[in-house]
Amino acid sequence: MTDVLRTDELAGPAARAAVAYSDVRELRGPLLVVGDVDGVGWDEFATVEVGGSERHGLVLEVDRDLATLQVLEGTDGMAPGGVRVRFAGRPLHVAVGEDWLGRVCNGRGEPLDGGPPVTGTTALPVSGWPLNPVHREPPQEPVLTGISVIDALTTLVQGQKLPIFSVPGLPHLALATQIAAQATSHGAGFRVVFAAMGMPHAEIAYVRDRLEERSAAGELVLLLNSADDPVIERILTPRIALTVAEHLAYTEGHDVLVVMSDMTSYAEAVREVSAARREIPARRGYPGYLYSDLASLYERCGRVRGHPGSVTIVPVLTMPAGDITHPVPDLTGYITEGQVVLSPDIDARGIYPPVDVLSSLSRLMRSGAGPGRTREDHLDVAAQVMAAIARARQAGELAELIGTGALSETDRSYLRYRTVVEERLFHQGTDEHRSLDSTLDRAWSALAELPAQELTMLPVELLDRYLPAAAAAPTAAPSAAPSATGRP
């Protein structure tokens, strides 16, 4: 049954919005199936009238005269006889502009801060626009987070997508909010968009408190989807965040960092909607299109030729049972340019952030670090620190077999180096912001624990300029400082 709300002549989307369909065939979880429709398209936005209130939906599927909608607010309280659906004739759009800065909204973009609805100079589709790959500019400038282990060894670059892989129980949310609170770039007008998905209310309160200063400064957009919000909203949250970020970057000219946590919660929402649609499941019950769905989000970052801004993405995801082969981290790894991996073993030693540097990688680091971008010694120091950590791990495994006393003096120096580099470089406070110069100086201080002849990856001119004088001579006595972590 179709009800015509207005009888005057209308054309295009306006005419479509004037027609209400009330032939509801089925209510299934968050899905509503309406019949006797005409001219409805996939991904079309709809308004669902229930009694005296309105809900909102998106068209998931069209089969002849049947349209299946996902209702953003859920179908609780609906009955087939009391529902009317109006289609907008276009996909869901969101108002964009600098009015978003400083605002706190839910996952649908509705204010949570007591302010008026967010308005903008224009409206854009939340699904974004396809970008011709030849229009992309290669990333080349760093985004400094103020976190030593990331800035030194897995440098984030403007336009990059660098995920954080974690395990439930590790401080990945503290790390994500610290990055959002401290990140900067060389250019003016750095902005942050933080999208929370499926978070408990206690964690949402933590995010708001932690990022209050940046929000008050008008540099932050917060989109918060809580665990008890409709699951469909969780699918929209990152898309709205990226649409707002794209406009801030490519139209307003800002460098924008988008932090999205937790992408595993997002993937669970995709799986739940797929099950409600009775689609054939693939790996572990996830739909077969999970790869392309994640790519449609991650690939919205970058730099565009002719536009001054950039969009950088840091997605955070938890690996169920620490399984890095789980579909969500596995597929994410195929799409993104590296990863920052958090380790329970390192966390157990009291080190924050507990980054496993030998499992972490920034594939674009060489594009954004080094002379003219960070510091001339950055890349060489990072390579030497990583090589020494790998050697120290081998020495530690050997010590467990034969005892520390049986090791050579060189191997014992690597054990001391591991203690010093973890305490002075890797470990820092959750609200401690370190400059890049301080970070690299700490790296040199740790390398000074090693005999000079072991520093084979550092040019002589850099050794002369940066290595602490006490370590310059090969015969210098190694430090015997005790380990605060209890390790030899």
TIMITOR-372174 format. One record per atom (N, C-alpha, C): residue in three letters; x, y, z. Coordinates in steps of 0.02 Angstrom, whole numbers, plus 50000, padded with zeros to 5 digits. Atoms other than C-alpha are relative to their C-alpha. Layout:
N
ALAXYZ
...
This chain:
488
MET500424994150000
MET500005000050000
MET500445006250000
THR499614993950006
THR500655017249953
THR499565005950016
ASP500364993949983
ASP500095033650031
ASP500365005949969
VAL499714993950028
VAL500395049749934
VAL499895005650050
LEU500054994849949
LEU500785063550058
LEU499845006749971
ARG500154993850033
ARG500695077749933
ARG499784998549929
THR500265001350067
THR499775078949769
THR500265004749947
ASP499734995550049
ASP500705093349689
ASP500564996649961
GLU499505003250042
GLU501915089249548
GLU500695001250029
LEU499324999749975
LEU503665085249609
LEU500444996049953
ALA499545003750043
ALA505205078949520
ALA500604997750040
GLY499395002449971
GLY506715068649568
GLY499914997950072
PRO500025002249931
PRO507135065249752
PRO499445003050040
ALA500554996949963
ALA505835077549813
ALA499364996049992
ALA500605004050012
ALA504455067249733
ALA500034993450037
ARG499925006349965
ARG505165051349807
ARG499875000850074
ALA500094998949929
ALA505195058849981
ALA499285001450018
ALA500704998449987
ALA503365063649963
ALA499564993850002
VAL500395006150002
VAL502805045549947
VAL500194995650059
ALA499885004449943
ALA502605034450101
ALA499734993149985
TYR500195007050011
TYR502545015550091
TYR499844996850067
SER500215003049936
SER501605006150226
SER499904992549996
ASP500085007250008
ASP501624988350158
ASP500604996450029
VAL499445003149965
VAL502824981350288
VAL499894992450001
ARG500085007250006
ARG503084962850251
ARG500334996250058
GLU499645003849950
GLU504324957950387
GLU500435004750043
LEU499544996649955
LEU505274964350540
LEU500474994650027
ARG499525005349983
ARG506864954250570
ARG500635003250031
GLY499434996749967
GLY508114960550700
GLY500005007449984
PRO499984992950018
PRO508684977650641
PRO499735001349930
LEU500214999350069
LEU507954974450468
LEU499255000649993
LEU500714999050017
LEU506304980050395
LEU499924998849926
VAL500135001450071
VAL505614973150232
VAL499345003249981
VAL500604996650022
VAL504374984250142
VAL499874998249927
GLY500185002150067
GLY503424979249986
GLY499645005549961
ASP500364995550045
ASP502584987549838
ASP500385006649988
VAL499604994050011
VAL504034999649814
VAL500175000749926
ASP499854998750070
ASP504535007649651
ASP500585005049995
GLY499454995450012
GLY506175015449595
GLY500485001050057
VAL499564999449942
VAL507095012449759
VAL500684997049983
GLY499335002350015
GLY508985010449748
GLY500384997650060
TRP499575002549946
TRP510325001749849
TRP500355005750036
ASP499664995049958
ASP511075011949993
ASP499605006550006
GLU500414994049995
GLU509635024349984
GLU499795001350072
PHE500194998149933
PHE509215033850141
PHE499245000250005
ALA500725000249991
ALA507465032150214
ALA499825002650069
THR500284998049936
THR506405039650352
THR499434995350017
VAL500505004849978
VAL505345027350451
VAL499575003450053
GLU500474996849953
GLU503805034750536
GLU499674994650042
VAL500305004849953
VAL503255025150691
VAL499605004050050
GLY500414995949956
GLY501785032950780
GLY500145007349987
GLY499844993050008
GLY502265050950811
GLY500745001549995
SER499284999050002
SER504145048250799
SER500294997649934
GLU499665002050062
GLU505405045650661
GLU500634996150017
ARG499365003649998
ARG506805033150639
ARG500305000549930
HIS499654999350063
HIS508055031850499
HIS500284993449978
GLY499765006350026
GLY508615017950385
GLY500385000849935
LEU499635000450063
LEU509705012950239
LEU499784993749963
VAL500215005650041
VAL509205001550095
VAL500604995349990
LEU499475004950008
LEU510254985650099
LEU499914995849937
GLU500135004750055
GLU509414975749962
GLU499335001849967
VAL500624999050037
VAL508094977849826
VAL499884993849957
ASP500195006050039
ASP507204962749751
ASP499305001249971
ARG500634998350034
ARG505854967449624
ARG499655005650039
ASP500364994649965
ASP504574977049729
ASP500124999750076
LEU499845000549929
LEU505354972449898
LEU500655003750014
ALA499404996549978
ALA506614983649986
ALA500144998250073
THR499795001749932
THR507584978050140
THR500415005750028
LEU499674994349968
LEU508104992150257
LEU500324997850066
GLN499745000649933
GLN509254992350407
GLN499805006450038
VAL500254994449961
VAL508445003550539
VAL500535002050051
LEU499444997949959
LEU509775013650627
LEU499854999750075
GLU500195000149930
GLU508835015150790
GLU499714993350022
GLY500285006549983
GLY508244996950785
GLY499254999849988
THR500725001050014
THR506504989750759
THR499604998650062
ASP500385001249938
ASP506004988050942
ASP499385004350002
GLY500634996449994
GLY504194992950969
GLY499625000949936
MET500354999350064
MET503734992150785
MET499514994349990
ALA500495005050022
ALA502224982950718
ALA499865001349926
PRO500084999050072
PRO501924979950532
PRO499455004949981
GLY500554995750019
GLY500294989450532
GLY500085007350016
GLY499954993049978
GLY500935005550608
GLY500635003549976
VAL499374997350025
VAL502445009750501
VAL499905002949930
ARG499984997250068
ARG502665021250351
ARG500725001949984
VAL499304998950021
VAL504285022750253
VAL500025004849942
ARG499884995250054
ARG504835037450147
ARG500734999749978
PHE499335000550027
PHE506355035850034
PHE500235006949975
ALA499744993350015
ALA507485050950007
ALA500225000749928
GLY499784999650070
GLY508025046549830
GLY500755001049993
ARG499284999350002
ARG509875047649875
ARG500304996550061
PRO499685003049941
PRO511145039549995
PRO500005004850059
LEU499954995949940
LEU511355045750172
LEU500545005249992
HIS499534994550001
HIS512205062750175
HIS500085002850070
VAL499874996749936
VAL512985071950321
VAL500275007049986
ALA499744993250006
ALA513275090650340
ALA500725000250023
VAL499294999749984
VAL515135094550341
VAL500235007250004
GLY499734993249992
GLY516185109550386
GLY500385000550066
GLU499614999049939
GLU517235116850526
GLU499575000550062
ASP500445000049941
ASP515705117650640
ASP500064993450039
TRP499915006449965
TRP516125099450683
TRP500555000650053
LEU499444999649954
LEU517715104750773
LEU499775002150070
GLY500194998749931
GLY517525104550961
GLY499364996750022
ARG500655003049983
ARG515905094550955
ARG500084992750021
VAL500045006949978
VAL515485078051040
VAL499324997349979
CYS500625002750029
CYS514185067450949
CYS499994992450009
ASN500055007250001
ASN513525049850948
ASN500214997349932
GLY499765003050062
GLY513895037550809
GLY499625002149938
ARG500394997550057
ARG512545045250698
ARG500115007449988
GLY499874992950008
GLY513205062950719
GLY499535004450038
GLU500464995949960
GLU511875068650843
GLU500365002350063
PRO499614997249945
PRO512555080150981
PRO499904996450067
LEU500015002449931
LEU512995073051152
LEU500235005250049
ASP499714994849958
ASP513735089251218
ASP499515005450020
GLY500514995149982
GLY512095098551241
GLY499955005849952
GLY500034994650049
GLY512415109651091
GLY499484998749946
PRO500495000850054
PRO511335112250937
PRO500244994849950
PRO499785004650053
PRO511355100150790
PRO500565003149959
VAL499434997650039
VAL512945101350688
VAL499765002049930
THR500174997650067
THR512705111650531
THR500645000849959
GLY499424999350043
GLY513845113750383
GLY499845003949937
THR500084996250062
THR514125123050222
THR499754995749943
THR500225004550052
THR513745107650119
THR499874993250030
ALA500145006949977
ALA513185089450133
ALA500334995249951
LEU499665005050040
LEU514175074450072
LEU499764993050018
PRO500205006849984
PRO513745055950059
PRO500494996750047
VAL499565003149951
VAL514425045850204
VAL500434994549970
SER499605005350032
SER515055032350086
SER500605002849963
GLY499444996850033
GLY516255044950008
GLY499974999549925
TRP499965000150073
TRP516765047349827
TRP500604995949979
PRO499415003750025
PRO517895035649729
PRO500555004949980
LEU499434995850015
LEU519635043049710
LEU500444996649948
ASN499565002750052
ASN520645040349551
ASN500704999250030
PRO499345001049969
PRO522285032449610
PRO500555004549972
VAL499474995850028
VAL523315043149491
VAL499995007050028
HIS500034993449969
HIS522735058549586
HIS500305000150070
ARG499715000349933
ARG523545052549747
ARG500735002349998
GLU499314998049991
GLU525155060549805
GLU500324995350052
PRO499675004449951
PRO526435049449895
PRO500105003450067
PRO499864997149934
PRO526565052250083
PRO500735001950007
GLN499314997849995
GLN528115062050130
GLN500155004250062
GLU499884996149940
GLU527895071550294
GLU499794996050062
PRO500175004049941
PRO527895064050470
PRO499435003050040
VAL500474998149947
VAL526505064550598
VAL500324997750065
LEU499665001649937
LEU527365065350768
LEU499504999250056
THR500495001649949
THR526395057350910
THR500245001950070
GLY499744998849933
GLY527535062151055
GLY500134993750039
ILE499885006649968
ILE527705043451094
ILE500644997249969
SER499335001550024
SER529525038251080
SER500034993749957
VAL499925006350036
VAL529335020251024
VAL499685000349931
ILE500324999250065
ILE528185025350881
ILE500395004949957
ASP499664994950039
ASP529075041250826
ASP500694997649978
ALA499325002050016
ALA530795032950830
ALA500024994149952
LEU499925006450035
LEU530465015650757
LEU499454998449951
THR500555001350048
THR528765015450668
THR499665006749984
THR500244993150011
THR528575033550614
THR499375000149957
LEU500624999050037
LEU526825038250558
LEU500095005749950
VAL499904995250053
VAL526745047850394
VAL499315002649976
GLN500634997150024
GLN525395059750329
GLN499734996149940
GLY500315003750053
GLY524185050150220
GLY500064992550008
GLN499895007149988
GLN524665033250293
GLN499424997050039
LYS500465003749958
LYS523535020050369
LYS500424995050040
LEU499565004049957
LEU524455012150517
LEU499594997350059
PRO500435002749947
PRO523415000450627
PRO500394998250063
ILE499745002549936
ILE523714995950809
ILE499674993350014
PHE500255006749985
PHE523534977250841
PHE500094998850075
SER499975000949928
SER523124973251022
SER499644993650020
VAL500345005749970
VAL522424959951137
VAL499555002850055
PRO500424997549945
PRO520944962651255
PRO500385000050066
GLY499664999349936
GLY521604968951421
GLY500625004249997
LEU499424995650006
LEU523074978751351
LEU499785007349993
PRO500194992949999
PRO523104997851359
PRO499975003249930
HIS500044997250067
HIS522685000551175
HIS499585006449998
LEU500414993949999
LEU521345013451216
LEU500405005850028
ALA499574994749973
ALA522575023351323
ALA500495002449946
LEU499534998150053
LEU523805022951177
LEU499645003949945
ALA500374996550053
ALA522475028051050
ALA499825007150021
THR500184993349977
THR521895042751155
THR500625004450009
GLN499384996149994
GLN523695048051189
GLN500235002449932
ILE499834997850068
ILE524035048351002
ILE499545005649979
ALA500484994850019
ALA522435058450974
ALA500135006550037
ALA499894993949960
ALA522905070651113
ALA500645003649981
GLN499334997050007
GLN524725073451064
GLN500235000849928
ALA499735000250068
ALA524905070850876
ALA500035007049969
THR499914993750035
THR525565085450774
THR500374998649934
SER499615000450061
SER526315088650603
SER500355006749990
HIS499624993850012
HIS527475101850530
HIS499555005749979
GLY500444994850025
GLY526055111250447
GLY499535002750053
ALA500494997149954
ALA524795122450531
ALA499324996749988
GLY500695002450008
GLY522995117250560
GLY499934992550006
PHE500085007249991
PHE523205099450622
PHE499364998650039
ARG500645001649969
ARG521535091650668
ARG499954992550011
VAL500095007149982
VAL520965075050745
VAL499264998350000
VAL500685002849996
VAL519375064850720
VAL500064993350035
PHE499975006349961
PHE519115051150850
PHE499324996649995
ALA500625003950008
ALA517815037750810
ALA500034994050045
ALA500045005749954
ALA517365025850951
ALA499424995549980
MET500525004750023
MET516385010150907
MET499914994450051
GLY500165005549954
GLY515534998451031
GLY500355000450067
MET499644999349936
MET516375005651186
MET499535000050059
PRO500394999249938
PRO515725003451364
PRO500005007450022
HIS500074993049980
HIS515165019651446
HIS500605002350041
ALA499414997949961
ALA516655019651565
ALA500575002049954
GLU499474998350047
GLU517855019651417
GLU499845006349962
ILE500194993850033
ILE516865033251330
ILE500145006050045
ALA499864994649953
ALA516995043951487
ALA500755001350003
TYR499264999250000
TYR518885040751487
TYR500225003849938
VAL499814996750062
VAL519025046151305
VAL499835007450003
ARG500214993049997
ARG518045062151335
ARG500445004050048
ASP499574996549952
ASP519075066651488
ASP500715000949973
ARG499314999750024
ARG520735062551405
ARG500095005049943
LEU499954995750059
LEU520355072651249
LEU499655006750009
GLU500384993849987
GLU519445087151333
GLU500405006249979
GLU499594994150015
GLU520895099251311
GLU500035001349925
ARG499964999150072
ARG521065096251125
ARG499325001949972
SER500674998250022
SER519185097051103
SER499845007350015
ALA500134993049981
ALA519085113651196
ALA500395004849956
ALA499604995850044
ALA520435120351081
ALA499735000349929
GLY500305000050066
GLY519325116950930
GLY500414996249949
GLU499585004050045
GLU520515104050857
GLU499764992849993
LEU500205007049994
LEU519505088150886
LEU499264999149984
VAL500685002250010
VAL517925079550827
VAL499924993250034
LEU500125006349966
LEU517235065650938
LEU499344997049977
LEU500595003950017
LEU516015052450873
LEU500014993850043
LEU499985005149948
LEU515555040351012
LEU499404995349993
ASN500515005250003
ASN514575024350980
ASN500114995350059
SER499925004249940
SER514285015251145
SER499774992949986
ALA500145007150009
ALA514084996551168
ALA499244998649998
ASP500725001249999
ASP512204998251199
ASP499635004049947
ASP500324996750056
ASP511875009051047
ASP499834994849946
PRO500185004850053
PRO511065000750894
PRO500614997849961
VAL499415002750034
VAL512294989450805
VAL500085003149931
ILE499964997050066
ILE511864997550638
ILE500375006650002
GLU499664993649993
GLU512495014150703
GLU500764999049998
ARG499285001449998
ARG514195006050727
ARG500304999649929
ILE499765000450069
ILE514325003350539
ILE500055007049969
LEU499994993150026
LEU513965021750505
LEU500555004250031
THR499554995649963
THR515145029050635
THR500665001449964
PRO499364998350034
PRO516815027050542
PRO499895003549933
ARG500144996750064
ARG516005032550378
ARG499855007450009
ILE500134992949986
ILE515345048650453
ILE500665003450020
ALA499364997149979
ALA517045051650536
ALA500455001549940
LEU499564999050058
LEU517965049450371
LEU499725005349953
THR500304994850042
THR516725060450277
THR500165006950028
VAL499824993649968
VAL516995074550402
VAL500745001449991
ALA499274999150007
ALA518885071750394
ALA500195001949929
GLU499834998550070
GLU518935072050204
GLU499855007349983
HIS500164993050014
HIS518065088950198
HIS500485004750036
LEU499524995949964
LEU519195096150333
LEU500685000049965
ALA499345000550032
ALA520715089950236
ALA500005003149931
TYR499944998350071
TYR520345092250052
TYR499655006549980
THR500334993650014
THR519205107450061
THR500265005550045
GLU499784994949953
GLU519755116550218
GLU500765000450006
GLY499284999850003
GLY521595112050196
GLY500374997850063
HIS499685002449939
HIS521955103750365
HIS500334993349989
ASP499755006949993
ASP523045088750401
ASP499604996750055
VAL500485003049954
VAL521825076950486
VAL500224992950017
LEU499875006749976
LEU522175061550591
LEU499334997050023
VAL500615003549981
VAL520725049150607
VAL500204993850041
VAL499875005849957
VAL520845036950754
VAL499344996350007
MET500625004049998
MET519565022750746
MET500114994050046
SER499935005449951
SER519345010950894
SER499304997850023
ASP499595005850016
ASP518874996850895
ASP499724996949936
MET500235002650064
MET518804990050718
MET499754992950005
THR500285006649990
THR518464972650785
THR499265000550017
SER500714998949986
SER516824979250856
SER499625001849937
TYR500324998450064
TYR516444986650686
TYR499894993749958
ALA500065006150040
ALA516784969950600
ALA499464995450029
GLU500535004149970
GLU515654961150726
GLU499315002749980
ALA500634997150022
ALA514264973350678
ALA499854998049928
VAL500095002150069
VAL514544969350494
VAL499774992749998
ARG500205007049998
ARG514414950850535
ARG499294999150024
GLU500685000649973
GLU512814953250635
GLU499495002049947
VAL500464997950052
VAL511974962850494
VAL499994994949943
SER499975005150052
SER512564949850369
SER499584993950019
ALA500405005749977
ALA511784936050474
ALA499265001649997
ALA500704998050003
ALA510154945850486
ALA499745000049928
ARG500195000250070
ARG510154946950296
ARG500014992949971
ARG499975007050020
ARG510394927950289
ARG500484998849942
GLU499495001050051
GLU511954929250185
GLU500424993950018
ILE499585005849988
ILE513104914350165
ILE500655002350033
PRO499404997649965
PRO514514916350292
PRO500644997149969
ALA499345002350021
ALA516364914650253
ALA500414998450063
ARG499575001749943
ARG517824913550376
ARG499715002350066
ARG500234998649931
ARG517234912550557
ARG499355003950001
GLY500664996950001
GLY515504918450509
GLY499995007049971
TYR499994993450031
TYR516074934950432
TYR499794999449927
PRO500205000450071
PRO515364939250261
PRO500615000049954
GLY499455000550046
GLY516434936150110
GLY500255006749976
TYR499804993450024
TYR516484954750070
TYR500335004250056
LEU499704996249945
LEU517324959550236
LEU500635003649977
TYR499394996850025
TYR518964963250144
TYR499835006549964
SER500174993950038
SER518164975550023
SER499665005150045
ASP500334995349954
ASP517124983050164
ASP500535003850041
LEU499464996649963
LEU518684986750269
LEU500405004549954
ALA499624995950047
ALA519594993050114
ALA499635006549983
SER500384993950015
SER518175005350080
SER500085005350054
LEU499854995349947
LEU518625013350247
LEU500735002149999
TYR499294998549994
TYR520515012050253
TYR500265004049940
GLU499734996750060
GLU520775017950074
GLU499765007249992
ARG500224993050003
ARG519935034650110
ARG500525004850028
CYS499464995649976
CYS521575041250180
CYS500445002049942
GLY499514998250051
GLY522965049550084
GLY500065007549989
ARG499914993150023
ARG523515065650000
ARG499785000349927
VAL500284999450067
VAL522675071849842
VAL500335005849963
ARG499674994950040
ARG523525081549704
ARG499565006249993
GLY500364993750005
GLY523035099749705
GLY499635002150062
HIS500334998449937
HIS522365099349883
HIS500535000150055
PRO499464999349951
PRO523435105050031
PRO499964995250059
GLY500085004049940
GLY522725093750167
GLY500164992649989
SER499895007250002
SER522915075350208
SER499574996650051
VAL500375004249953
VAL521965061350295
VAL500444994150018
THR499605005649974
THR522955049150403
THR499554995950046
ILE500445004449962
ILE522105034050482
ILE500404995550046
VAL499725004749951
VAL522575024650641
VAL499414995850026
PRO500525004449973
PRO521325010350663
PRO500284995750057
VAL499815004349944
VAL521405000850828
VAL499554993849998
LEU500415006149999
LEU520854982750833
LEU500294995050049
THR499805005249952
THR520894968950963
THR499964993349965
MET499975006750031
MET521394951550908
MET499724994950049
PRO500285005049954
PRO520254938450989
PRO500514994550016
ALA499525005049976
ALA521354926851093
ALA500715001449975
GLY499344998350024
GLY522864936151024
GLY500184997049933
ASP499895003550063
ASP522644927450856
ASP500085005149944
ILE499884995250054
ILE523454938250722
ILE499754997449933
THR500295002750062
THR522744926550589
THR499245000549999
HIS500724998850000
HIS520964931050641
HIS499825004449940
PRO500164996350062
PRO520034938250489
PRO500085007550005
VAL499974992749997
VAL519984956150553
VAL500735002549997
PRO499314997750009
PRO521864958650585
PRO500324997449937
ASP499705002950060
ASP522304947150441
ASP499835004249938
LEU500204996050058
LEU521304957050312
LEU500255007150007
THR499734993349990
THR521814973550390
THR500735000549979
GLY499305000050017
GLY523634968850368
GLY500125000149925
TYR499924999950073
TYR523374966250181
TYR499875007049972
ILE500214993650027
ILE522634983650160
ILE500455005750023
THR499654994449969
THR523674994550275
THR500764999749988
GLU499284999350013
GLU525505000150272
GLU500404999050063
GLY499645001649939
GLY526214991550424
GLY499544998750058
GLN500395001049940
GLN525634988850602
GLN500425001550061
VAL499694999349934
VAL526024993050783
VAL499694994550043
VAL500255005949965
VAL525874976850884
VAL500145000850074
LEU499924999849927
LEU525584977151073
LEU500084992950026
SER499835006649975
SER526264962551174
SER499824999250073
PRO500155001349929
PRO525574954951337
PRO500644999050041
ASP499385001349963
ASP527344949551386
ASP500345006650018
ILE499684993549986
ILE528014967251372
ILE499585003950051
ASP500444996749952
ASP526494974051465
ASP500114997150070
ALA499905003149935
ALA526824961551605
ALA500635002550034
ARG499394997349970
ARG528544969451630
ARG499915007350020
GLY500134993249977
GLY527714986151667
GLY500205005449952
ILE499784995150050
ILE528204994751505
ILE499385002649963
TYR500544996850039
TYR526985007151426
TYR500315004949951
PRO500465004950029
PRO526605007051285
PRO500354993449986
PRO499675006550007
PRO526944988351272
PRO500074997849927
VAL499935001250072
VAL527474988751089
VAL500544994849988
ASP499515005050022
ASP528344973451018
ASP500335002849937
VAL499694996350056
VAL529564982950907
VAL500224995449944
LEU499785004650052
LEU530164967450815
LEU499424997349958
SER500595002050038
SER528384963450760
SER499665006049967
SER500314993950026
SER527964981550717
SER500395002749941
LEU499694997550061
LEU528304990450555
LEU499595005849972
SER500314994750039
SER527935006650464
SER500314999949930
ARG499725000850066
ARG528155003350279
ARG500155006649965
LEU499884993450031
LEU528125021950237
LEU500485004350041
MET499574996149956
MET529355027150371
MET500555003649961
ARG499464996950038
ARG530745030450246
ARG499765005949957
SER500274994450038
SER529585042350153
SER499905006250044
GLY500154994449957
GLY529295053150306
GLY500515001550053
ALA499484998949949
ALA530885052050410
ALA500675000949966
GLY499334999050027
GLY532695056850386
GLY500155007349988
PRO499804993050012
PRO533595072650327
PRO499465004149967
GLY500504995650028
GLY532435087150292
GLY499294998750023
ARG500685001649976
ARG530945078550373
ARG499984999350076
THR499965000549927
THR531415073150549
THR500695002250022
ARG499324998349983
ARG533275072450589
ARG500474995649960
GLU499565003650046
GLU534775066850488
GLU500184993050024
ASP499805006549973
ASP535175052350605
ASP499434995250012
HIS500585003849979
HIS533405045950624
HIS499994992949972
LEU500075006650031
LEU533375031550500
LEU500574995350021
ASP499435004149981
ASP535125025350544
ASP499944997850073
VAL500095001849929
VAL534775025950732
VAL499454994850008
ALA500555004849996
ALA533115016750708
ALA500244993049979
ALA499755006550023
ALA533975002950610
ALA500474996850051
GLN499535002849951
GLN535345001050741
GLN499644997850063
VAL500395001949941
VAL534105000850886
VAL499644993349988
MET500365006250015
MET533084987250801
MET500474994049995
ALA499525005550006
ALA534604976750757
ALA500264997950069
ALA499755001549933
ALA535244978050936
ALA499474996650042
ILE500535003349964
ILE533544973151006
ILE499954992649979
ALA500025006950024
ALA533544957550897
ALA500584996050029
ARG499425003549971
ARG535304953050957
ARG499904999050075
ALA500125000649928
ALA534794956451138
ALA499514994550015
ARG500485005449989
ARG533324944651121
ARG500354993249995
GLN499625006250006
GLN534504930951062
GLN500444998850062
ALA499585000649940
ALA535684934451207
ALA499594998050061
GLY500435001849944
GLY534234933451329
GLY499794992749998
GLU500185007050007
GLU533694916551261
GLU500594995550018
LEU499405003949983
LEU535484910251276
LEU500125000150075
ALA499894999549928
ALA535604916551455
ALA499534995450038
GLU500465004549968
GLU534074906451500
GLU500244992749997
LEU499755006850008
LEU534974890751441
LEU500644998850040
ILE499345001349970
ILE536744892951508
ILE500165004750058
GLY499884995349947
GLY536594907251633
GLY500375006249977
THR499694993750020
THR537134925351623
THR500764999950008
GLY499285000149987
GLY538854921751696
GLY500414996749945
ALA499655003550054
ALA539304910551549
ALA500015003949935
LEU500024996050061
LEU538954924051421
LEU500645004049991
SER499434995650014
SER540294934251336
SER499835007150024
GLU500124993149979
GLU540514952351389
GLU499575003849950
THR500424996750051
THR539754957851224
THR499274998150008
ASP500695002149990
ASP538184947451254
ASP499705003250062
ARG500254996849940
ARG538044954451430
ARG499865007449988
SER500144992950016
SER538154972051358
SER499345000649963
TYR500654999850034
TYR536664967951247
TYR499434999250050
LEU500525000649949
LEU535674962551400
LEU499915006650037
ARG500054993449967
ARG536094979151485
ARG499665005049953
TYR500314995550050
TYR535624988151324
TYR499244999049999
ARG500725001250002
ARG533924979651322
ARG499645003250059
THR500304996949941
THR533564985351499
THR499965007649992
VAL499974992750005
VAL534105003151464
VAL499535002649946
VAL500424997550054
VAL533185004851298
VAL499264999450018
GLU500705000649979
GLU531574998451374
GLU499825005250052
GLU500164995349946
GLU531695009751527
GLU500035007349977
ARG499894992950018
ARG532335025751444
ARG499655002149936
LEU500294998150065
LEU531625025051268
LEU499294997549993
PHE500665002850013
PHE530135013351258
PHE499485002050052
HIS500474998749946
HIS529335016651427
HIS499915007550011
GLN500154993149983
GLN528465033251458
GLN499305000550029
GLY500654999249969
GLY526955040251547
GLY499445000749950
THR500584999650044
THR525205039951474
THR499835007149980
ASP500114993150019
ASP525195058951471
ASP500655003749988
GLU499344997150012
GLU527035061751435
GLU500115001249926
HIS499894998250070
HIS527405070851273
HIS500755001449991
ARG499294999350012
ARG529175069051207
ARG500125002949931
SER499814997450065
SER529955079251069
SER500424994849963
LEU499615004850039
LEU530815070050927
LEU500745000350019
ASP499314999449979
ASP532505076950981
ASP500134996150064
SER499935003749937
SER532235069951156
SER499984992549987
THR500065007150016
THR531715053251084
THR500654997249970
LEU499395002450032
LEU533235051450972
LEU500605000450046
ASP499464999649951
ASP534405057251110
ASP499974994150049
ARG500085005849957
ARG533685043551220
ARG500234993649965
ALA499775005850038
ALA534025030951082
ALA500764999750000
TRP499274999849998
TRP535845036551073
TRP500264998050069
SER499805001749931
SER535975035151263
SER499974992550012
ALA500055007349993
ALA535385017151255
ALA500544996549960
LEU499495003250042
LEU536565012851113
LEU500705000850031
ALA499354999049967
ALA537995019551220
ALA500184994350047
GLU499875005849959
GLU537815003751325
GLU500394994649962
LEU499665005050041
LEU538554993751181
LEU500715002149984
PRO499334998250023
PRO540384992951132
PRO499955003549933
ALA500034996050061
ALA540735005350993
ALA500074995849938
GLN499915004150060
GLN541274991550875
GLN499374996249981
GLU500645003350016
GLU539514984250884
GLU499535004549962
LEU500454995250033
LEU538734999950810
LEU500175000549926
THR499785000550070
THR539044994350632
THR499525003349950
MET500494997150047
MET537475002350557
MET500005007650002
LEU499984992849992
LEU537935020050606
LEU500635002849967
PRO499414996950031
PRO539085030850497
PRO500445003450053
VAL499524997249953
VAL540655037450581
VAL499825007250018
GLU500154993049986
GLU540105055550563
GLU499425000750049
LEU500554999749951
LEU538495051950659
LEU500234997750068
LEU499735002149936
LEU539435042550794
LEU500385005750033
ASP499614994549972
ASP540605057250817
ASP499555005750025
ARG500434994249984
ARG539165069550824
ARG499514998550058
TYR500555001349955
TYR537855060650930
TYR500154995050056
LEU499895005149948
LEU538585045951028
LEU500305003350062
PRO499714997149939
PRO538895050951211
PRO500744998550005
ALA499275000550001
ALA540745053751238
ALA500264994050038
ALA499775005549958
ALA540915040451373
ALA499994993449963
ALA500065006350036
ALA540435027051248
ALA500414999949936
ALA499654999650064
ALA541525032951104
ALA500594995349996
ALA499425004350000
ALA543035022651158
ALA499794992750007
PRO500195007049996
PRO542905003751127
PRO500164996950068
THR499815003149937
THR543735000451296
THR499595002650059
ALA500404997249945
ALA542445010151396
ALA499654994650038
ALA500335005149959
ALA541765000151542
ALA499265000449992
PRO500725000050009
PRO539974994951514
PRO499645001650066
SER500414998349942
SER538615000951632
SER499784993750035
ALA500245005849962
ALA538114989151772
ALA499385001850038
ALA500614997849966
ALA536504997751818
ALA499524994250007
PRO500485005649992
PRO535244985351892
PRO499385001249960
SER500614999750040
SER533674981551796
SER499405001350043
ALA500624998649963
ALA532064989351859
ALA499464994949984
THR500505005050020
THR531124975451770
THR500154993150029
GLY499845006449970
GLY532004961551865
GLY500364995449953
ARG499665004350048
ARG532874954951710
ARG500755001150004
PRO499284999149996
PRO534774952151699
PRO500255005149951
